[in-house]
Amino acid sequence: MSVASWVVILWKAWLLPRAGGDVARGVAAFWQAPSLEDARQKVAAFDREALVLPLIVAARAEAPGTLAAAGDRAQQLTRVLRDALHVALNKLQHGQVLLATVGSTAPFVGLLGTVWGIYHALTGIASAGQITIDKVSGPVGEALIMTAAGLAVAIPAVLAYNVFGRQIGRIEAELEGFARDLRELLAHHPV
């Protein structure tokens, strides 16, 4: 659990700041462009994680003769932008479930080790017939180490989950705002 958590932590520590900067630069480049095609090209230069560009591509996609083309333009845009936004958010959320799971289960694995160590201490005492410090100290020491190991795995996972959740929330808000603005632009003023 520790290795998996640290792989996700290091990957997301690299990915999320990069993605946040790319989204900010991509959105700014979009609004500075003279046309939708120029905007798409400018955004493509900034959007290394493909978070903004799929929204632009989806807004321009048309499927004549299908149910996707039914309804007015605003409804179509809402549907395609929502779908593209979900894909982008799934990319950002990847690994969060692992961190949450490790953060919530690792202390219990450590607790299981604690119980196991105390069980061994008690069986050692029972088989010896008398209480000696060596029969108690070894298993209880192992039990405490297991507890510490469980916490050492859980604490970084929980902290990373919270920090990354906040970063993802900021990026998500920016993407949702851009999708809403893009929908309004294209619904009322087809470019």
MIDOSE-1310 file (N, C-alpha, C; in nm, 2 decimals, decimal comma, always signed):
residues 191
msva	+0,08/-0,12/+0,00/+0,00/+0,00/+0,00/+0,09/+0,13/+0,00; +0,20/+0,12/+0,07/+0,29/+0,23/+0,08/+0,35/+0,27/-0,06; +0,40/+0,17/-0,13/+0,46/+0,19/-0,26/+0,36/+0,24/-0,36; +0,24/+0,18/-0,36/+0,13/+0,23/-0,45/+0,10/+0,37/-0,42
swvv	+0,08/+0,41/-0,29/+0,05/+0,54/-0,25/+0,16/+0,64/-0,30; +0,28/+0,61/-0,27/+0,39/+0,70/-0,31/+0,40/+0,72/-0,46; +0,38/+0,61/-0,53/+0,38/+0,63/-0,68/+0,27/+0,73/-0,72; +0,15/+0,71/-0,67/+0,04/+0,81/-0,70/+0,07/+0,95/-0,65
ilwk	+0,13/+0,96/-0,53/+0,16/+1,09/-0,48/+0,26/+1,16/-0,56; +0,37/+1,09/-0,60/+0,47/+1,16/-0,68/+0,42/+1,19/-0,82; +0,34/+1,10/-0,88/+0,29/+1,13/-1,01/+0,19/+1,25/-1,01; +0,10/+1,25/-0,91/+0,01/+1,36/-0,90/+0,07/+1,49/-0,86
awll	+0,18/+1,49/-0,78/+0,25/+1,61/-0,74/+0,32/+1,67/-0,87; +0,35/+1,59/-0,96/+0,41/+1,64/-1,09/+0,29/+1,68/-1,18; +0,19/+1,60/-1,19/+0,08/+1,63/-1,29/-0,01/+1,75/-1,26; -0,05/+1,76/-1,14/-0,16/+1,86/-1,11/-0,11/+2,01/-1,12
prag	+0,01/+2,04/-1,07/+0,06/+2,18/-1,09/+0,08/+2,21/-1,24; +0,13/+2,11/-1,31/+0,15/+2,13/-1,46/+0,01/+2,14/-1,53; -0,09/+2,06/-1,49/-0,22/+2,07/-1,55/-0,29/+2,20/-1,52; -0,27/+2,25/-1,39/-0,33/+2,37/-1,35/-0,28/+2,49/-1,43
gdva	-0,15/+2,49/-1,45/-0,08/+2,60/-1,53/-0,13/+2,59/-1,68; -0,13/+2,47/-1,73/-0,17/+2,45/-1,87/-0,31/+2,49/-1,89; -0,40/+2,46/-1,80/-0,54/+2,50/-1,82/-0,55/+2,66/-1,82; -0,48/+2,72/-1,72/-0,49/+2,87/-1,72/-0,43/+2,93/-1,84
rgva	-0,32/+2,88/-1,89/-0,26/+2,93/-2,01/-0,35/+2,90/-2,13; -0,40/+2,78/-2,14/-0,49/+2,74/-2,25/-0,61/+2,82/-2,26; -0,68/+2,85/-2,15/-0,80/+2,93/-2,15/-0,77/+3,07/-2,19; -0,66/+3,13/-2,14/-0,62/+3,26/-2,17/-0,59/+3,27/-2,32
afwq	-0,52/+3,17/-2,38/-0,49/+3,17/-2,52/-0,61/+3,16/-2,60; -0,71/+3,08/-2,56/-0,84/+3,07/-2,63/-0,90/+3,20/-2,65; -0,92/+3,28/-2,54/-0,99/+3,40/-2,55/-0,91/+3,51/-2,62; -0,78/+3,50/-2,64/-0,70/+3,59/-2,71/-0,70/+3,57/-2,86
apsl	-0,75/+3,45/-2,90/-0,75/+3,41/-3,05/-0,85/+3,48/-3,13; -0,83/+3,51/-3,25/-0,93/+3,58/-3,34/-1,04/+3,49/-3,39; -1,01/+3,36/-3,40/-1,11/+3,26/-3,45/-1,11/+3,13/-3,37; -1,21/+3,05/-3,38/-1,21/+2,93/-3,31/-1,10/+2,83/-3,36
edar	-1,07/+2,83/-3,48/-0,96/+2,74/-3,53/-0,83/+2,79/-3,48; -0,81/+2,92/-3,48/-0,68/+2,97/-3,42/-0,67/+2,94/-3,27; -0,79/+2,95/-3,21/-0,79/+2,92/-3,06/-0,76/+2,78/-3,04; -0,81/+2,69/-3,12/-0,78/+2,54/-3,11/-0,63/+2,52/-3,12
qkva	-0,57/+2,58/-3,22/-0,43/+2,56/-3,24/-0,34/+2,62/-3,13; -0,38/+2,73/-3,08/-0,31/+2,79/-2,97/-0,32/+2,71/-2,84; -0,44/+2,66/-2,81/-0,47/+2,58/-2,69/-0,39/+2,45/-2,70; -0,38/+2,39/-2,82/-0,31/+2,27/-2,84/-0,16/+2,28/-2,80
afdr	-0,11/+2,40/-2,82/+0,03/+2,42/-2,78/+0,05/+2,42/-2,63; -0,05/+2,46/-2,55/-0,04/+2,47/-2,41/-0,09/+2,34/-2,33; -0,19/+2,28/-2,39/-0,27/+2,18/-2,32/-0,20/+2,04/-2,33; -0,09/+2,02/-2,26/-0,02/+1,89/-2,26/-0,10/+1,77/-2,21
ealv	-0,19/+1,80/-2,12/-0,27/+1,69/-2,06/-0,40/+1,67/-2,12; -0,43/+1,75/-2,23/-0,55/+1,74/-2,31/-0,68/+1,75/-2,21; -0,68/+1,87/-2,14/-0,80/+1,90/-2,06/-0,89/+2,00/-2,12; -0,83/+2,10/-2,19/-0,91/+2,21/-2,25/-0,95/+2,18/-2,39
lpli	-0,85/+2,13/-2,46/-0,87/+2,10/-2,61/-0,99/+2,01/-2,64; -1,02/+1,91/-2,56/-1,13/+1,82/-2,59/-1,27/+1,90/-2,58; -1,27/+2,00/-2,49/-1,39/+2,08/-2,48/-1,42/+2,16/-2,61; -1,31/+2,21/-2,67/-1,32/+2,29/-2,79/-1,36/+2,20/-2,91
vaar	-1,29/+2,08/-2,91/-1,32/+1,99/-3,02/-1,46/+1,94/-3,01; -1,51/+1,91/-2,89/-1,64/+1,86/-2,87/-1,75/+1,96/-2,91; -1,72/+2,09/-2,88/-1,82/+2,19/-2,91/-1,83/+2,21/-3,06; -1,73/+2,18/-3,14/-1,73/+2,19/-3,28/-1,79/+2,06/-3,35
aeap	-1,79/+1,95/-3,28/-1,83/+1,83/-3,34/-1,98/+1,83/-3,37; -2,02/+1,78/-3,48/-2,16/+1,77/-3,51/-2,19/+1,63/-3,57; -2,30/+1,58/-3,54/-2,34/+1,45/-3,58/-2,48/+1,46/-3,65; -2,49/+1,51/-3,77/-2,62/+1,53/-3,83/-2,69/+1,40/-3,85
gtla	-2,83/+1,41/-3,83/-2,91/+1,29/-3,85/-2,91/+1,19/-3,73; -2,86/+1,24/-3,62/-2,86/+1,15/-3,50/-2,93/+1,22/-3,39; -2,96/+1,14/-3,28/-3,03/+1,20/-3,17/-2,94/+1,31/-3,10; -2,81/+1,29/-3,11/-2,72/+1,39/-3,06/-2,74/+1,53/-3,12
aagd	-2,79/+1,53/-3,24/-2,81/+1,66/-3,31/-2,95/+1,71/-3,29; -3,03/+1,63/-3,22/-3,17/+1,67/-3,19/-3,17/+1,78/-3,09; -3,27/+1,87/-3,09/-3,28/+1,98/-2,99/-3,21/+2,10/-3,05; -3,22/+2,20/-2,97/-3,16/+2,33/-3,01/-3,01/+2,32/-2,99
raqq	-2,94/+2,42/-3,04/-2,79/+2,42/-3,03/-2,74/+2,43/-2,89; -2,81/+2,50/-2,80/-2,77/+2,51/-2,66/-2,77/+2,38/-2,59; -2,87/+2,30/-2,62/-2,88/+2,16/-2,56/-2,77/+2,07/-2,61; -2,75/+2,08/-2,74/-2,64/+2,00/-2,79/-2,50/+2,03/-2,73
ltrv	-2,48/+2,16/-2,72/-2,35/+2,21/-2,66/-2,34/+2,17/-2,51; -2,45/+2,18/-2,44/-2,45/+2,13/-2,30/-2,41/+1,99/-2,29; -2,47/+1,91/-2,37/-2,44/+1,76/-2,37/-2,30/+1,73/-2,41; -2,25/+1,78/-2,52/-2,11/+1,75/-2,56/-2,01/+1,80/-2,47
lrda	-2,03/+1,92/-2,42/-1,93/+1,98/-2,32/-1,93/+1,91/-2,19; -2,05/+1,87/-2,14/-2,06/+1,79/-2,02/-1,98/+1,66/-2,03; -2,00/+1,59/-2,15/-1,93/+1,47/-2,17/-1,78/+1,49/-2,17; -1,73/+1,59/-2,24/-1,59/+1,62/-2,25/-1,53/+1,66/-2,12
lhva	-1,61/+1,73/-2,04/-1,57/+1,77/-1,91/-1,55/+1,65/-1,82; -1,64/+1,56/-1,83/-1,63/+1,44/-1,74/-1,51/+1,36/-1,78; -1,47/+1,35/-1,90/-1,35/+1,28/-1,94/-1,23/+1,35/-1,88; -1,22/+1,49/-1,89/-1,11/+1,56/-1,83/-1,10/+1,54/-1,68
lnkl	-1,22/+1,55/-1,62/-1,22/+1,53/-1,47/-1,18/+1,39/-1,43; -1,21/+1,29/-1,51/-1,17/+1,16/-1,47/-1,02/+1,14/-1,48; -0,96/+1,21/-1,57/-0,81/+1,22/-1,58/-0,75/+1,28/-1,45; -0,81/+1,38/-1,41/-0,76/+1,45/-1,29/-0,78/+1,37/-1,16
qhgq	-0,89/+1,30/-1,15/-0,93/+1,22/-1,03/-0,86/+1,09/-1,03; -0,79/+1,05/-1,13/-0,73/+0,92/-1,13/-0,63/+0,91/-1,02; -0,64/+0,80/-0,94/-0,55/+0,78/-0,83/-0,61/+0,82/-0,69; -0,71/+0,91/-0,69/-0,76/+0,96/-0,57/-0,83/+0,85/-0,49
vlla	-0,89/+0,75/-0,55/-0,96/+0,64/-0,48/-0,86/+0,56/-0,41; -0,74/+0,54/-0,47/-0,64/+0,46/-0,41/-0,59/+0,53/-0,28; -0,57/+0,66/-0,29/-0,52/+0,73/-0,17/-0,62/+0,73/-0,06; -0,75/+0,75/-0,10/-0,85/+0,74/+0,01/-0,86/+0,60/+0,07
tvgs	-0,85/+0,50/-0,01/-0,86/+0,36/+0,04/-0,74/+0,33/+0,13; -0,62/+0,37/+0,09/-0,51/+0,34/+0,17/-0,51/+0,42/+0,30; -0,56/+0,55/+0,29/-0,57/+0,63/+0,41/-0,67/+0,58/+0,51; -0,77/+0,52/+0,46/-0,87/+0,47/+0,56/-0,85/+0,32/+0,60
tapf	-0,77/+0,24/+0,53/-0,75/+0,10/+0,57/-0,62/+0,08/+0,63; -0,51/+0,15/+0,60/-0,38/+0,12/+0,66/-0,38/+0,12/+0,81; -0,44/+0,21/+0,88/-0,44/+0,21/+1,03/-0,50/+0,08/+1,08; -0,60/+0,02/+1,01/-0,66/-0,10/+1,05/-0,57/-0,22/+1,03
vgll	-0,49/-0,21/+0,92/-0,39/-0,32/+0,90/-0,29/-0,31/+1,01; -0,25/-0,19/+1,05/-0,15/-0,18/+1,16/-0,22/-0,23/+1,29; -0,34/-0,20/+1,31/-0,41/-0,25/+1,43/-0,42/-0,40/+1,43; -0,44/-0,46/+1,31/-0,44/-0,61/+1,31/-0,30/-0,66/+1,35
gtvw	-0,20/-0,59/+1,30/-0,06/-0,63/+1,35/-0,04/-0,62/+1,50; -0,10/-0,52/+1,55/-0,10/-0,49/+1,70/-0,17/-0,61/+1,77; -0,28/-0,64/+1,73/-0,36/-0,75/+1,79/-0,28/-0,88/+1,78; -0,23/-0,90/+1,66/-0,15/-1,03/+1,64/-0,03/-1,03/+1,73
giyh	+0,04/-0,92/+1,75/+0,16/-0,92/+1,84/+0,12/-0,94/+1,98; +0,01/-0,88/+2,03/-0,04/-0,90/+2,17/-0,08/-1,05/+2,18; -0,14/-1,10/+2,08/-0,18/-1,25/+2,09/-0,06/-1,33/+2,11; +0,05/-1,31/+2,03/+0,17/-1,38/+2,05/+0,23/-1,36/+2,19
altg	+0,22/-1,24/+2,24/+0,27/-1,22/+2,37/+0,20/-1,30/+2,48; +0,07/-1,30/+2,46/-0,02/-1,38/+2,56/+0,01/-1,53/+2,54; +0,02/-1,58/+2,42/+0,05/-1,73/+2,41/+0,18/-1,76/+2,46; +0,28/-1,67/+2,44/+0,41/-1,70/+2,50/+0,41/-1,70/+2,65
iasa	+0,33/-1,61/+2,71/+0,32/-1,61/+2,86/+0,25/-1,74/+2,90; +0,14/-1,78/+2,83/+0,07/-1,90/+2,87/+0,15/-2,03/+2,85; +0,24/-2,04/+2,75/+0,32/-2,16/+2,74/+0,43/-2,16/+2,83; +0,48/-2,05/+2,88/+0,59/-2,04/+2,97/+0,54/-2,07/+3,12
gqit	+0,42/-2,03/+3,14/+0,37/-2,05/+3,27/+0,40/-1,94/+3,37; +0,49/-1,85/+3,33/+0,52/-1,74/+3,41/+0,55/-1,62/+3,32; +0,54/-1,50/+3,38/+0,56/-1,38/+3,31/+0,70/-1,34/+3,32; +0,77/-1,33/+3,20/+0,91/-1,28/+3,20/+0,91/-1,17/+3,10
idkv	+1,00/-1,07/+3,11/+1,01/-0,96/+3,03/+1,03/-0,99/+2,88; +1,11/-1,10/+2,86/+1,14/-1,14/+2,72/+1,02/-1,20/+2,65; +0,93/-1,26/+2,72/+0,81/-1,31/+2,66/+0,71/-1,20/+2,62; +0,72/-1,09/+2,69/+0,63/-0,98/+2,66/+0,69/-0,87/+2,57
sgpv	+0,81/-0,84/+2,59/+0,87/-0,72/+2,52/+0,88/-0,74/+2,37; +0,92/-0,86/+2,33/+0,94/-0,89/+2,18/+0,81/-0,87/+2,11; +0,71/-0,95/+2,14/+0,58/-0,94/+2,07/+0,51/-0,80/+2,08; +0,52/-0,74/+2,20/+0,46/-0,61/+2,22/+0,54/-0,50/+2,13
geal	+0,67/-0,52/+2,13/+0,75/-0,43/+2,04/+0,71/-0,44/+1,90; +0,69/-0,57/+1,85/+0,65/-0,59/+1,71/+0,51/-0,53/+1,69; +0,42/-0,54/+1,79/+0,29/-0,49/+1,78/+0,29/-0,33/+1,76; +0,38/-0,27/+1,84/+0,39/-0,12/+1,83/+0,45/-0,08/+1,69
imta	+0,54/-0,16/+1,64/+0,60/-0,13/+1,51/+0,49/-0,14/+1,40; +0,41/-0,24/+1,41/+0,30/-0,26/+1,31/+0,20/-0,14/+1,32; +0,17/-0,09/+1,44/+0,09/+0,02/+1,45/+0,15/+0,14/+1,39; +0,28/+0,16/+1,41/+0,35/+0,28/+1,35/+0,36/+0,26/+1,20
agla	+0,38/+0,14/+1,15/+0,38/+0,12/+1,01/+0,25/+0,16/+0,94; +0,14/+0,11/+1,00/+0,01/+0,15/+0,95/-0,01/+0,29/+0,94; +0,03/+0,37/+1,05/+0,01/+0,51/+1,05/+0,11/+0,58/+0,95; +0,23/+0,52/+0,93/+0,32/+0,58/+0,84/+0,28/+0,57/+0,70
vaip	+0,19/+0,47/+0,67/+0,14/+0,45/+0,54/+0,02/+0,54/+0,52; -0,07/+0,55/+0,62/-0,20/+0,62/+0,61/-0,18/+0,77/+0,61; -0,10/+0,82/+0,69/-0,09/+0,97/+0,70/-0,05/+1,04/+0,57; +0,06/+0,99/+0,50/+0,09/+1,06/+0,37/-0,02/+1,05/+0,27
avla	-0,09/+0,93/+0,27/-0,20/+0,91/+0,18/-0,32/+1,01/+0,20; -0,35/+1,02/+0,33/-0,46/+1,11/+0,36/-0,42/+1,26/+0,33; -0,30/+1,30/+0,37/-0,26/+1,44/+0,34/-0,26/+1,46/+0,19; -0,20/+1,37/+0,12/-0,20/+1,39/-0,03/-0,34/+1,39/-0,09
ynvf	-0,42/+1,31/-0,04/-0,56/+1,31/-0,09/-0,63/+1,45/-0,07; -0,61/+1,50/+0,05/-0,67/+1,63/+0,07/-0,60/+1,75/-0,01; -0,47/+1,75/-0,02/-0,40/+1,85/-0,10/-0,44/+1,84/-0,25; -0,44/+1,72/-0,30/-0,47/+1,70/-0,44/-0,62/+1,73/-0,47
grqi	-0,70/+1,69/-0,37/-0,85/+1,72/-0,39/-0,87/+1,87/-0,41; -0,80/+1,95/-0,33/-0,81/+2,10/-0,34/-0,76/+2,14/-0,48; -0,65/+2,09/-0,52/-0,59/+2,13/-0,65/-0,69/+2,09/-0,76; -0,74/+1,97/-0,76/-0,83/+1,92/-0,86/-0,96/+2,01/-0,86
grie	-1,01/+2,05/-0,74/-1,12/+2,14/-0,73/-1,10/+2,27/-0,80; -0,98/+2,33/-0,79/-0,95/+2,45/-0,86/-0,95/+2,44/-1,01; -0,88/+2,33/-1,05/-0,88/+2,30/-1,20/-1,02/+2,27/-1,25; -1,09/+2,20/-1,18/-1,23/+2,16/-1,22/-1,32/+2,29/-1,23
aele	-1,30/+2,38/-1,13/-1,38/+2,51/-1,14/-1,34/+2,59/-1,26; -1,21/+2,59/-1,29/-1,17/+2,67/-1,41/-1,22/+2,60/-1,54; -1,22/+2,47/-1,55/-1,27/+2,40/-1,67/-1,42/+2,41/-1,68; -1,49/+2,41/-1,57/-1,64/+2,42/-1,57/-1,67/+2,57/-1,62
gfar	-1,60/+2,66/-1,57/-1,63/+2,80/-1,61/-1,60/+2,82/-1,76; -1,49/+2,76/-1,80/-1,46/+2,77/-1,94/-1,56/+2,71/-2,03; -1,61/+2,59/-1,99/-1,71/+2,51/-2,06/-1,84/+2,60/-2,07; -1,88/+2,66/-1,96/-2,00/+2,74/-1,95/-1,98/+2,86/-2,05
dlre	-1,87/+2,93/-2,04/-1,85/+3,04/-2,13/-1,84/+3,00/-2,28; -1,78/+2,89/-2,30/-1,77/+2,84/-2,44/-1,91/+2,81/-2,49; -1,99/+2,75/-2,41/-2,13/+2,71/-2,45/-2,21/+2,84/-2,48; -2,20/+2,94/-2,39/-2,27/+3,07/-2,42/-2,22/+3,13/-2,55
llah	-2,09/+3,13/-2,57/-2,04/+3,19/-2,69/-2,09/+3,12/-2,82; -2,09/+2,99/-2,82/-2,12/+2,91/-2,94/-2,27/+2,90/-2,95; -2,35/+2,90/-2,84/-2,49/+2,89/-2,85/-2,56/+3,01/-2,91; -2,50/+3,13/-2,88/-2,56/+3,26/-2,92/-2,49/+3,32/-3,04
hpv	-2,37/+3,29/-3,05/-2,29/+3,34/-3,16/-2,21/+3,23/-3,23; -2,26/+3,15/-3,31/-2,19/+3,04/-3,37/-2,07/+3,10/-3,45; -1,95/+3,05/-3,42/-1,83/+3,10/-3,48/-1,79/+3,01/-3,60
